[in-house]
């Protein structure tokens, strides 16, 4: 693991500008991308969630860099248990799925789609924070366009959880339920 990458991750904080700065380092030195990705899933490492924050920022610019690593990425999703790691990875999943079905520069295998679907449902029904749940709802909506069993399941979960959830969850839920019906 590069000491340069680890050094940049030391300075990453919840502030967006710090995450963007670390992402710019990775974007400038793509050889560090794979190490960043693997660190995201080294959940025992305190830099794991910071790596996820940086991965999200990198994905906005170079989502295609994930393509050769999708088997690893998708097969390790269920290892994430830190809320600070789950939210950015849920956003990356949304970006991947939207790209796969709309722009088509990302190619997801049926197995990867299944792993993403399972992970999104798991995070949606667990005690995950609202931002990750909202990303999962949007991801499952896109996946449901080609998997007819997803919408009925998604609708049941949304309607069951709706009364107890936040305003943001309710807004996304209303939007998606309207599109489903």
C-alpha positions as CSV (number, residue, x, y, z in Angstrom):
1,X,0.0,0.0,0.0
2,X,1.4,3.4,-1.0
3,X,2.4,5.7,1.8
4,X,1.3,8.6,-0.4
5,X,-2.2,7.3,-0.6
6,X,-2.3,6.6,3.2
7,X,-1.0,10.0,3.9
8,X,-3.7,11.6,1.8
9,X,-6.4,9.5,3.5
10,X,-5.1,10.7,6.9
11,X,-6.3,14.2,6.0
12,X,-9.7,13.2,4.7
13,X,-12.6,14.3,6.8
14,X,-16.3,14.8,6.6
15,X,-15.7,18.0,4.7
16,X,-16.3,17.7,1.0
17,X,-13.2,19.7,0.0
18,X,-10.9,17.2,1.9
19,X,-12.6,14.2,0.1
20,X,-12.2,15.9,-3.2
21,X,-8.6,16.7,-2.6
22,X,-7.8,13.1,-1.9
23,X,-9.9,12.0,-4.9
24,X,-7.9,14.4,-7.1
25,X,-4.7,12.7,-5.9
26,X,-6.1,9.3,-7.0
27,X,-7.3,10.8,-10.3
28,X,-3.9,12.2,-10.9
29,X,-2.2,8.9,-10.0
30,X,-4.5,6.1,-11.2
31,X,-2.1,3.4,-10.0
32,X,-3.4,4.1,-6.5
33,X,-7.0,3.3,-7.5
34,X,-6.9,-0.5,-6.8
35,X,-5.3,0.1,-3.4
36,X,-8.0,2.6,-2.6
37,X,-10.7,0.1,-3.6
38,X,-9.2,-2.7,-1.5
39,X,-8.9,-0.4,1.5
40,X,-12.6,0.3,1.2
41,X,-13.3,-3.3,2.2
42,X,-10.6,-3.6,4.8
43,X,-13.2,-2.9,7.4
44,X,-10.8,-3.5,10.3
45,X,-8.7,-0.5,9.1
46,X,-9.7,2.9,10.4
47,X,-9.1,4.4,6.9
48,X,-11.7,2.1,5.3
49,X,-14.6,4.5,5.5
50,X,-12.4,7.4,4.4
51,X,-11.5,5.3,1.4
52,X,-15.2,4.9,0.6
53,X,-15.6,8.7,0.8
54,X,-12.8,9.1,-1.7
55,X,-14.0,6.3,-3.9
56,X,-17.4,8.1,-4.3
57,X,-15.6,11.3,-5.4
58,X,-13.5,9.3,-7.9
59,X,-16.5,7.5,-9.2
60,X,-18.1,10.9,-10.2
61,X,-15.3,11.5,-12.6
62,X,-14.0,8.0,-13.5
63,X,-16.7,5.5,-12.9
64,X,-15.3,3.3,-15.6
65,X,-12.2,2.6,-13.5
66,X,-14.4,0.3,-11.5
67,X,-15.2,-2.0,-14.5
68,X,-12.2,-4.3,-14.2
69,X,-12.8,-4.5,-10.4
70,X,-16.6,-5.1,-10.3
71,X,-16.3,-8.8,-9.3
72,X,-14.3,-7.8,-6.3
73,X,-16.4,-4.8,-5.5
74,X,-19.8,-6.5,-5.7
75,X,-18.7,-9.6,-3.9
76,X,-17.4,-7.6,-0.9
77,X,-20.4,-5.3,-0.5
78,X,-21.9,-7.4,2.3
79,X,-18.8,-6.9,4.4
80,X,-19.4,-3.2,4.9
81,X,-20.9,-2.4,8.3
82,X,-19.8,1.1,9.0
83,X,-22.5,3.7,8.3
84,X,-19.8,6.1,7.1
85,X,-18.8,3.6,4.5
86,X,-22.2,2.4,3.4
87,X,-23.6,5.8,2.3
88,X,-20.8,6.5,-0.3
89,X,-20.8,2.9,-1.5
90,X,-24.6,3.1,-1.9
91,X,-24.2,6.1,-4.1
92,X,-21.5,4.4,-6.2
93,X,-24.0,1.5,-6.6
94,X,-26.6,3.9,-7.9
95,X,-24.1,5.4,-10.3
96,X,-23.1,2.0,-11.6
97,X,-26.6,0.8,-12.1
98,X,-27.8,4.0,-13.8
99,X,-24.8,3.9,-16.1
100,X,-25.3,0.2,-16.9
101,X,-28.9,0.7,-18.0
102,X,-28.7,4.3,-19.5
103,X,-25.2,5.2,-20.7
104,X,-24.1,1.6,-21.1
105,X,-20.4,2.3,-20.5
106,X,-20.5,0.0,-17.5
107,X,-21.3,-3.6,-18.1
108,X,-22.7,-5.5,-15.1
109,X,-22.9,-9.2,-15.2
110,X,-26.1,-11.0,-14.0
111,X,-24.3,-12.1,-10.9
112,X,-23.1,-8.5,-10.1
113,X,-26.7,-7.2,-10.6
114,X,-27.9,-9.9,-8.2
115,X,-25.3,-9.0,-5.6
116,X,-26.1,-5.3,-5.9
117,X,-29.9,-6.0,-5.7
118,X,-29.4,-8.2,-2.6
119,X,-27.1,-5.6,-0.9
120,X,-29.6,-2.7,-1.6
121,X,-32.5,-4.7,-0.2
122,X,-30.4,-5.6,2.9
123,X,-29.4,-2.0,3.5
124,X,-33.0,-0.9,2.9
125,X,-34.5,-3.2,5.5
126,X,-31.7,-2.8,8.1
127,X,-31.1,0.0,10.5
128,X,-29.1,2.0,7.9
129,X,-29.2,5.8,7.8
130,X,-31.6,7.5,5.5
131,X,-29.2,8.7,2.8
132,X,-28.0,5.2,2.0
133,X,-31.7,4.0,2.1
134,X,-32.6,6.7,-0.4
135,X,-29.7,5.7,-2.8
136,X,-30.8,2.1,-2.5
137,X,-34.5,2.9,-3.3
138,X,-33.3,4.8,-6.4
139,X,-31.0,1.9,-7.4
140,X,-33.7,-0.7,-6.9
141,X,-36.1,1.4,-9.0
142,X,-33.7,1.3,-11.9
143,X,-33.0,-2.4,-11.4
144,X,-36.8,-3.1,-11.2
145,X,-37.2,-2.0,-14.8
146,X,-35.6,-5.2,-15.9
147,X,-36.5,-7.5,-13.0
148,X,-40.2,-7.6,-12.5
149,X,-40.1,-9.0,-9.0
150,X,-38.3,-6.0,-7.6
151,X,-41.1,-3.4,-7.7
152,X,-43.6,-5.4,-5.6
153,X,-41.0,-6.1,-2.9
154,X,-39.7,-2.5,-3.0
155,X,-43.3,-1.2,-2.7
156,X,-44.0,-3.3,0.4
157,X,-40.8,-2.2,2.1
158,X,-41.4,1.5,1.3
159,X,-45.0,1.5,2.4
160,X,-44.2,-0.4,5.6
161,X,-41.4,1.9,6.7
162,X,-42.9,5.2,5.4
163,X,-44.6,6.3,8.6
164,X,-41.5,6.0,10.8
165,X,-39.0,7.5,8.3
166,X,-37.6,11.0,7.8
167,X,-38.8,13.7,5.4
168,X,-36.0,12.8,2.9
169,X,-37.0,9.2,2.9
170,X,-40.6,10.1,2.4
171,X,-39.9,12.4,-0.5
172,X,-37.9,9.8,-2.3
173,X,-40.5,7.2,-1.5
174,X,-43.3,9.3,-2.9
175,X,-41.4,9.9,-6.1
176,X,-40.5,6.3,-6.6
177,X,-44.0,4.9,-5.7
178,X,-45.5,7.4,-8.2
179,X,-43.2,6.0,-10.9
180,X,-43.9,2.4,-10.0
181,X,-47.7,2.7,-10.0
